[in-house]
Structure formats: C-alpha cells, structure tokens
Amino acid sequence: MVMTNQQDRLFNQANSAEHLDLTEECFVTGTRILTDKGYIAVEELNIGDRLKTANGILEDIKWLGYQTCQPDQSQNSFLSYPVLIKIGSLGDNIPCRDLVVSPNHGLLVDGLLIEAGALVNNNSIIRTIPKVSFVYHHVELASHNLLVAEGVFAESYSPHKEERLAYDNGAEYDQLYPDGNSDLILWSLDYPRIKSKTKVPQYIKDLLNKLSLV
C-alpha cells in the first residue's frame, strides 16, 4: 500500500516536531549487519562483537536494545512503522538484500545522511503497514558511527537522554554499566542530515527513481 501526497505532508510535519516516544536508528529483525566475521542477523549479535564501520575501523558493540512494537498501539504510524528499502534502491546492489529500518534511521546517500522516511518514493522505497507485532533492534557502539547493514552505511544507535526502560531489555543496561552513563549524549555524525522528503535534493530523487526502474 502506498501513501498519498497528503500523508507524506503529514509525515514531514510530524517529523519536524519533537516526539520523545519515537524510535530511532532501528533495524527490523532479520537485518544483516557486517562484522569482522561477515554478515550476521541483528538479533544474533552479541555485546562485544566487532562491527565494520564506514571509516574502515572495527568497533565493539556496547549495547543491544530491542523493542517489541504493536501496530495498533502506535501513537504516530508515520514515524514508527518500518520503511522497506528494496534491493538495489540506493545503487548497484545497494542494499544487497531488502533492508527494513525505522523511518528516522539515517542512511548515507551521496555524502548526505538522509532519514529513511524522507527517501520514500512509493516504488522501490516504501512505508510498510505492519499487521502483526514486530521488533526493532538498536545497535550501540562506544561512539556514534556508520555501520554496514545489507551493504548500506547506516548510523548506529545514538542515545538522546531517553528512558532506556522503554526498551524490552532496558534494565539490562544499568546492570552492565552500574556506574551509569544512561544519559550520555553522543556527538552527531559529521554529515549534513536530511529529515524531510521536501529537503532531499532533486538529483537524488531522480537517481532513486531511475534506479527503481532498473
């Protein structure tokens, strides 16, 4: 099912507001993340596993959070329902498999960090409408960085003083790090960030539309 232009406008308006209960930088179950041992499904990763990053450095996983989401309990479906990025939507075999992430998840496209929801073209990149519960997975490194998900440079989880107890396993964090830095804020990535579909450069829109025809 595709979204109407009016729904896209609602998404852009909602995306400009502050929503403390919304998920960010999340991967849906089954998404493969590139590690020093090859691709591993996000739900099978462990704290301490080493991930390959966009700058070529291996970084250890600090924490893995997960949230079980019920579609009928969502307060804002435009910012909580997953976005499907079909194989090859962002370039030659990029992603190398269908990639499903949260709408606010930043993806590196031609030097710009563009949120998945802003890339929706209702063809090769679509907003899904889940009918059953699904799980979002958060991969936190010691620093905010770009990891590799199905061949796409995608940002790691960055805490923003949110309540970690909102996660299914949120209590685990304080057990792992009793000295506490649950209110830690990591630096933003050093790329221009685009949150709204209206701010995506036209040449990128044209490129995505062209790739969707391949």
N, C-alpha and C positions, 0 to 999 in steps of 0.2 A: 504494500500500500504506500502511495506517495503522499507527501504533504502538499497542501495548497500554498499559493503565494501568501495568503493571509496568515497561515500557520507559521510560515517562515518569518514573517514580520513579528509575530508574537514571540517566536524563539529569539530573535535579535533583541527585542525589547526586554525580555526576561533575562537574557544573557548580560545586559548592561547593568542589572541590579545585583545586589549582594544577597546571596542565598546561602545561609550558613549550614543548611541541612543537605546540601547537594554534594554528590561525589565528584572527585576529580582524579585525573591520572589513573584510570582504572582499566584493567583488561578483563574481558569475559573469559570464563572457564574454557580451556582448550587452546588459548592463545599460546604460541610457542615463543619463548624468549631465548636469545642467543647467549650461551655460556661458554666457558673455556672447554667444555666437553660437547659442544654442539647445541642444537636446539632442544629445549626441554619445556613441556607444557607448564604454564604458570602455576597451576595448582600442585605441581610435583616439585617445585623449587623448595629449597630449604635455606634458612638463615646461615650465612657463611658461604653459600655458593658464590662462585665468581662469575660476574657477567661482563661481556664485552660491551664497551661503550663506543660512542661515535668518534671520540678522540683517540681510540685505539688502546685505551687503558683498561685493565681489568679491575673491577670494583666488587667488593664483597657485599652481599645482601645484608642489610642491618635488621630489617623487619619486614614481615609479610602480613599484611592485613587483608581481611576479606569481609564482605557484606553480602548477606542474602537479601535480595530485593523482591518485593511482591508488586507486580504491576498495578493492582487495584489499590495499593496504598501509597502510590507516588503522589506527592503534592505538586510536582511540576514535571510532567512527562517529557517536555521538550528538552529538559536539562538532565534527565535521569535515564531515559530509555537509550539503549546502546545504538551506536552508529556502525553500520556494516560497510567496510571498505573492500570492495571486491578485488580479487587477484588482478594485478596489472593496472589498477586505477591510478596509481601515482607515478608510473614509469614502467620501463621494460622489466616485467616480472617483479614489480614492486607494488603492493606486497606480493610475496611469493605464494601465499595462500590467503584466503579470505581473512581479513583482520576485523575484529569486533571490539570496540573500545567505548568508553564513556564519551558523551558529547563534548566535555570540557578538556579532553585529553589533547595536549599539544603534540603535533606531528611536524617534523621538519620537512618543508617543501620548498625547494629552491632558496634556501637560506632564510626562510621565514618560519616561525613556529606558529602554525595555524591549528586552531582547535578543530577537532573532527566535525563538530556540528556546523561549523562555518564552511566546510568543504562539501556539504551535501548538495548533490546535483540531481537527485531523484532518478538516477540511472545507474551509474557504477558505484555511487556512494549514497547510501540511503539511511534514513532513520527507521529503525525497526520498531515494531509494536509487539512486545512480548505478550504472550497469553498465559505463560506459566512463570513461576519464580526462576530467577537466575542469580548468579553470583558474580560480584565484582571483586577483582583481586588487585591489591596495591603492592607495589614493589618499591621498598625504600632502601636507598643506598646511604652511605655516610654523607654524600654530597648530592645536590640536585644535578642530574646528568641526563644524557640521552642514551638510552639502551636500545637494543635492536629487537624489534618484535615483528616476526614474519618478514624480515628484510627492511622494515621501516624504522627510521630513527624516531623513537617516541620517548617522551620525558618520563623519568622515574617519579615516584610519588614524592610530593613536597608538602610537609606539614604546614598548616597555617593556624596554629593555636586552636585547632578544632578539638572537640571532645573525642578522644580515642575510644571511649567506651561505646561510641556509636557503632563501632565495628563488632562483628560477632566475637572476635578474639581480642578485643581491646584491652582487657585486663592483663593479657599476657605481656604487654609492652612494659608495664611498671615492674613486673616480675623479672623481666630480662634486664631492665635498666633501673634498678631501685634508687639510684642517685638522682634519677629523673632529668629528663630534658624533653618531656612531652609537649612543652610549649615552644620548643625550638622552631624557629623560622629559618628556612634555608634560602640562600640567595636565588633570585630568578635567573633563568638561563640567559646567556648573553646573545639573544636573538630577538628581533622585532616580533612581538606577539600579536596575532590577529584573532579576535574573539567573535567577530560578527561577519556574516556572509557578505554584507554590503561593503566590507573593508578589504575583501580578498581582491588582489589586483586582477584586472580583466584578462591579462595574458595567462594567468594561472587558471582561471575559469575556462578559457579557450583550450588550454592544454588538456585539462581534465576531461572536457567534452570530447576532444579529439581522441584521447586515449580510450574513452568509453565506447568508441566506435570500432576499435581495433579487435 
